[in-house]
Amino acid sequence: MRNSFRKIVVNEMDFNWLFHNIIKIRPDNQRQNKLEINFGYYDSWLYVNDKENKPGD
């Protein structure tokens, strides 16, 4: 899988963001620092045949 961070500019500061089940945001010049936001999203189609392991609502 390739690195698919996208650029965003906020108050003239460059950040990179990525969405893959969670949102990751990091400063462009300090890539080791990051903010991760998990808002409980999951693809329900992944659990169509595996209802035992489906995450709760």
Secondary structure as the mmCIF struct_conf table of DSSP 4:
data_model
#
loop_
_struct_conf.conf_type_id
_struct_conf.id
_struct_conf.beg_label_comp_id
_struct_conf.beg_label_asym_id
_struct_conf.beg_label_seq_id
_struct_conf.end_label_comp_id
_struct_conf.end_label_asym_id
_struct_conf.end_label_seq_id
STRN STRN1 ARG A 6 VAL A 10
TURN_TY1_P TURN_TY1_P1 ASN A 11 GLU A 12
STRN STRN2 MET A 13 PHE A 19
BEND BEND1 HIS A 20 ILE A 22
STRN STRN3 ILE A 23 PRO A 27
TURN_TY1_P TURN_TY1_P2 ASP A 28 ASN A 29
TURN_TY1_P TURN_TY1_P3 ARG A 31 GLN A 32
STRN STRN4 LEU A 35 ILE A 37
HELX_RH_3T_P HELX_RH_3T_P1 SER A 44 TYR A 47
TURN_TY1_P TURN_TY1_P4 VAL A 48 ASN A 49
HELX_RH_3T_P HELX_RH_3T_P2 LYS A 51 ASN A 53
HELX_LH_PP_P HELX_LH_PP_P1 LYS A 54 GLY A 56
#
